[in-house]
Amino acid sequence: MTPDDQDLIRRRQASRARVMALLLGALVLLIFAISIAKIQLGMHG
């Protein structure tokens, strides 16, 4: 495996890791927003 191949693999892995981090962050924000909405509905209901 040449250094160019290793560099390409590392770039793909880094790109995949960034996408996974963004998806995980979005999931956390979604759960947080749903929780806040449920708490607000519970207080006013």
C-alpha positions as CSV (number, residue, x, y, z in Angstrom):
1,M,0.0,0.0,0.0
2,T,1.5,3.3,-1.0
3,P,1.5,6.5,1.1
4,D,-1.1,8.0,-1.3
5,D,-3.4,5.0,-0.7
6,Q,-3.0,5.4,3.1
7,D,-3.7,9.2,2.8
8,L,-6.9,8.5,0.8
9,I,-8.1,5.9,3.3
10,R,-7.4,8.3,6.2
11,R,-9.3,11.1,4.5
12,R,-12.3,8.8,3.9
13,Q,-12.2,7.7,7.5
14,A,-12.0,11.3,8.7
15,S,-14.9,12.3,6.5
16,R,-17.0,9.4,7.7
17,A,-16.2,10.3,11.3
18,R,-17.3,13.9,10.7
19,V,-20.6,12.8,9.2
20,M,-21.2,10.4,12.2
21,A,-20.4,13.2,14.6
22,L,-22.9,15.5,12.9
23,L,-25.6,12.9,12.9
24,L,-25.0,12.1,16.6
25,G,-25.1,15.8,17.4
26,A,-28.4,16.2,15.5
27,L,-29.9,13.3,17.3
28,V,-28.9,14.7,20.7
29,L,-30.4,18.1,19.7
30,L,-33.6,16.4,18.5
31,I,-34.0,14.5,21.8
32,F,-33.3,17.7,23.7
33,A,-35.9,19.6,21.8
34,I,-38.5,16.9,22.2
35,S,-37.8,16.8,26.0
36,I,-38.2,20.6,26.3
37,A,-41.4,20.5,24.3
38,K,-42.8,17.7,26.5
39,I,-41.9,19.5,29.7
40,Q,-43.5,22.7,28.5
41,L,-46.7,20.9,27.5
42,G,-46.8,19.2,30.9
43,M,-46.5,22.5,32.8
44,H,-49.3,24.2,30.9
45,G,-51.6,21.2,30.7
